[in-house]
Amino acid sequence: MVAENPFRPYDKAMCVDSHSETDYVLLLNKFNVLNNHLLMISQKFETQTSHPSLRDISALLRYFQRLSTQDSPGRLLGFYNRGLYSGASQPHKHFQLVPLDSVSFPLVDVLDTYARNHEEGKFGHHPDVPFKHAFAVFPHKITSQSLDDPQVADTVHKTLMNALEYTGTLLKERENFEKEASVSKEDLDSGLRSLVVVSRDDDGTEDRHEIVISESKAPSYNFLFTREWLFVVPRRAESAGGFSVNSLGLVNSLFVKTDEQKKKLIDEFGCAKLIQEVTFPRQE
């Protein structure tokens, strides 16, 4: 399968911020589901199956710092859909930012309340979230600092890696890389996708990136964060009942195109059942 890369070249009319000395561009999402829905993309091609790097986190936090005000810190929700089953729409590495006042995010409100009422540095799981996840509250000394501080990015990145260990994602990844058996037909049918991504420079120069998206070697997860906390959810399916679920779906914000889809979602599924179908059960 061949796919055109919509981020190389990106639409200059959508550009919010771009600096030649950085590795990233901030764009308005032309297929936005919310007002002021932003994308942070890597200028060079990287795949959406890679983990967020320390460099990625540093850039994200710089944009958090610039887009938030002193009067309303943490008014942004950032998220990253990693892997085949995460709801990622493009194979080129990209992070997304949305204002928290754009729409109701019920689970975000629950996580915010917990973060305010519990000790800083809390790590583990939220008692009221029924599916497998990791939840971490950042120490106040981190959230009160400038997000441009390298120490903040380092703490956030280390916390993310700890969350991936806690959910078993990194262990699963290591175990599957150590296996040298050939890919089974079942894996080929349901957990493997080959893709050629065509990128173009402004001068028309074409690059082709042949990638294999393997669920066994790059287990899917959703990573969500605010200035105060992060939330990681491993995935076992991309959709259920014809409804695709990405990071926003996991915090109970699901979007449909028609009244018929809305009725089906409400009458046959509901948010809780749909999320249960695409995540793993929580293990105490």
Order of alpha helices (4+ residues) and beta strands (2+ residues): beta-beta-beta-beta-alpha-beta-beta-alpha-beta-beta-alpha-alpha-alpha-alpha-beta-beta-beta-beta-beta-beta-alpha-alpha-alpha
